[in-house]
Amino acid sequence: MSCPAFARRPFPAAPRRKGAFASGLTGVLTLFLLLTAPVPAQFPFSALRFLKPDGRISPALLTECSGLVHSLRYSGVFWALGDGGSGASIVPVAADGKLAQGWNRPVQIDGRRNNDWEDIALDDQGNLIIADLGNNNGRRKQLMLHFVPEPKPGAVSVRPTRTLRVHYEDQKGASPDYDCEAVFSVAGRIYCLTKHRSDTRTRLYRLDGESAKRSNPLRLVGSFDVGGMVTAADASPDGKMVSVLTYTALWVFSYDRASGSIFTKSENVRRTPIFAWQAEAVAWEGNDALVIANENGQLFRVALSSLQAVR
């Protein structure tokens, strides 16, 4: 997961997550980038809601957390993953970030490489969707979605049942605005939200096709100005709401089944400005609360009722 305004690993010589100095440096850099971002991408600093962590995923289990989703099969279990530097595994954790009961280690994803895993979701069949869609410079050709059955307690590895290659139907050339760090599934459909570096908007795409022999198009559904860079998304268990996370805000949109979009019911949009250092993942915990994870694996809980209507 890249820092908000620069390419991945701007300081290659600095060992990340290997000591207080490296962790502190990352935090200070993130704060600097936040405060120097274009005005539309920010809230007034005094308005930010500083979140207090409720737990943390140990760096021994996961480095550079980039995705989080609540299990459909196992109550209180979240599946977390990291980006390209974290290896090809997913981690079952409890709400406090500790390894979930029944598992002794992260679960290896057999036969797949973590090129740049940026989010994880669940489809309506109970399959985990691993989004290998990181594309910081917009030049990557092999974008993929891996579908994995939820591992059973005690499992040390699992093999995907299928992998789909995907591409943006409207992309004409290299552009950093075709990076994606947010994937969710609702009503039997799979969606992606782009992370822009040229403006503060995000574009919503829907997967069209499930061919294993050719690349499947991501078709543009709509766009919205979220005031920053989108880093994660998740659909509520009842399928009525979709949370969208940026570095400075948590949004909740209503899903419109008729249009297949989250941007058509503007009267139902809610938002709260947040500060959680480099917020990178969000997951629903039931239909009335959300859990946010930052890059360091810290977990923050936010009640849906605390979000304000956007007018």
N, C-alpha and C positions, 0 to 999 in steps of 0.2 A: 504494500500500500504506500503510495507516494505521499510526501508532505504536500500541504495545500497548494503551494505555488511553484514548486520546483520539481525536477525530474527525480526518479527513484534514487535514493541514497546519495544525497548531494555531498556527503563527506565520506568517501569510500574507506578511508583509513580508520574511521572511528568505530570501534566495536560496539554494536548496539545491543541493549538489553543485557550487558555483561558487567554492570556496576552502576553505582549511584551517579557517577559523573556522566556516563553516556545517556542514562535515562533522563537526568536533569537537563542535559543539553538538548535532547529531543523536545522536552517540554517547553523550554525557553524559546527554541526556534519556532515551535507551533504557535506560541503566544505572540511572538513577534510578527509572524505571518498573518495571524488573525487581525492584529491591531493595525497593520499596514495594508490590509486588503482594500479593494475599491469600496467606496462608501455603500453602494447598493448591496454588497455582500455581507454587511455587518449590521448588528444592532448597536445602540449606544452601549459602551462597556458597562455602565452602571445598571443596564437593564438585563444583562445576562444572568441567568440562573445557574449559580455554581453548584453542580451536583456533588453529593457526598457518596463515595463508593460504599457498596454493601458487601463487596467481596472482590476477589481477584483470582484469575486463572494463573496458576504458577507458570513462570517462564520455562520450567522444566517440562511442562506439558505442551506449551504452545508459545511461539514467539510471533510477534506482529499479528495479533488477532485482527481478522478482516471480515468474519462472518459469524452469525449466530442465529439459531432457530430452535424453537421449543419442540420437543418430540411429540408426535401424535400417539405413540404406543406406550411411552413410559412417563408417568406423571413426575413432574419436577426435574426432568432431564432436559438439558440443552445440548445441542450439537454445535461445536465451535470449530472453526478452521482458520488457518493463517495463509498469508500470501506466498509468493514464490520462494521466500527464504525459509519456509516452515516445514517443508517436506510434504509428501503425499499421504497425509493422514487427517482424520477428524477426531475430535476429543469430546467424549460425553462428560459433561460437568453438571453439578448441582447448582442451585441458585447462588451459593456462596463462592462458586468458582472451583471448588474442590472436585476431584475425580468422582463421578457418580458411582453410587453403590452398585456393585455387580461387575464393574470393569476394573482391570488392573493396569491398563495402559491405553494410550491412544490407539485407534483402530486404523490400520494401514489400508489404503485403497489400492488394491492389486492391479497391476498392469497400466497404471496411469501416472503421469508426471504432473507435478504442480508447476506449470509454467507461470501462472499468475492468478491463483484462485482468489476471488474477491468477494464472494458472498455464498450463502447456502440457504436453500429454501426447501419446502416440502410440497409435493403435488397432492392431488386428492386421492391418489392411490397409495399414499404412505411412503413414497420414494423420496429420498433426499436428492436434491438437485444441487450439484456442485458447479458453480459458475466460474469456469476458467476463461474469463472475459477481460482481464486486465489488459489495457492497451494505451499506455501513457502517451505515446507519441502518435497514435492513430495509424501506425504502419503494419500492425500485426495481421497476418493472414489467417492463421488457424485459431479461430475462436470456437470454444466448445462448451457444451453442457453435458455433464456426466450424471447419470441416473443410478442411484445406489439404494438397495433396500436397507431399511434401518437395521443396523447390526444388533444382534441379540446380546444380552448381558454375557460378559466373558469372552466375546469375540475379539480376536486380535487382528483380523483382516476381513475384508469383504471385497467382492469383485463387482464392478458396475454391470448392470443388465444391458445397458446401451449407452452410447455416446452420440450426440448430435453435433455436427459442425454447423455453425451459424454465421451469418453476415448481415450487415445493415443494408437493406434494399436501396436506400437513397444515398449511400456513401459513394462519392465520385473519386476521392483521392485521400491522401493522408491528412488527418486532422486530429488534434488532441481532444476534440469535442466528441469523438466516438469512443471514448473510454467508458467502461461500465463497471460500477462497483455495487450495483443494487439490482437484485432479482427477487421476484415474488411470484407465487402461483395462486390463482383464485378462479373459481367457476370453471375449472378444467383447462384454463389458459395460463400460459407462462409469459411474464412481462419482464422487461429490462428498462432501467432508467439510466440515462447518460450523466456523466460527470463532466461538466464544461470547464474550460480554462479561459475561454474568450469572453464569456459573459456569465450571468448568474442564473441562467435558465437550465432546465432539464427537459429532455425529450423522452416520451414514453413509447416504447416499442413492444409489439406483441409477436411472439413466435408463430410463424405460419408454415406448417409442414413438420413432418417427423421422419424424413427420409434418412436412412443410414448410408445411402450410396452417394449422396450429393449434399452440398451445403444448403441449409434451410434459411429462408429470408426472415429477418426481423422487420416487420412493417410498422411504419410510423403511425401512432394513434393520436398524439397530441403533445403539447408542451406547456410549461408553466414556469414562471419566475419564482424560484424558491429562495432567492437572495444569497445563494452560495453554492458550494460543490456538494453534490449528492454522494454519500458514502455507503448507504445501506437502505433497505426497504424490507417490509414484511407485511403479509396479509393476516388479518385477525382470524381466529378459528371459525367464527360465524360467517366469514366471507363478506362482511359488510364494510370493513374499513381497511385502509392500507396506511401504514406508517412509513414516513420518508425522513431519513436522517441526513443532516448536513453538519458541517463542523460547528455551526453556531445555532442550530435550531432543530427541533423535533416537530414534524408536521404530521397530521392525520387527515386523510382524505376519505371521502365516501366512494365506494366502488359502485358504478352504475352498470348494471347488467345489460341494460338496453343498448348502450353505446360501447360497452366494453372498455370504458375509460375511468380514470379517477379524477379527471379535471373538468367534468361537465357539471357537477353539483357544487358550485363555488360557495353556495350559502352554508354548506356543511363542513367547511374547512376549519381545522383547529391547529394551533401552533403554540409553542413556548420557546423562547430563546434560551439556549443552554451554553454552559461551558464545562466540558469534561475532558480537557486537553484534546487529544486527537481522536474524536469520536468516530468509530469505524464500523460498528455493527449494531443492529437493533432487532429485537424479537418480541413478539407478543407473549404475555403470560396471562392466559385467559383472554377475555374480551374487554377488560377494564384496567390493564396495567401493561407497561412495557419495560423491557430491560435493555439498556444500552451498554455496549462494551467499547472501551477505547483501545488504541493500538497496544498499550501495555497490559491489556487483559483485565483492567479494573472494570467492575460491573456496577451499574447505577440503575436504580428502580424509579420509574416515573408513573404516577397514577394518571390515567386518562382524564379524570376529572380536573386535573391541574392545568390542562391545556385550555387556552382561551380561543373563542371564536374569532376568526379573521373577517373583518368587515371592509 
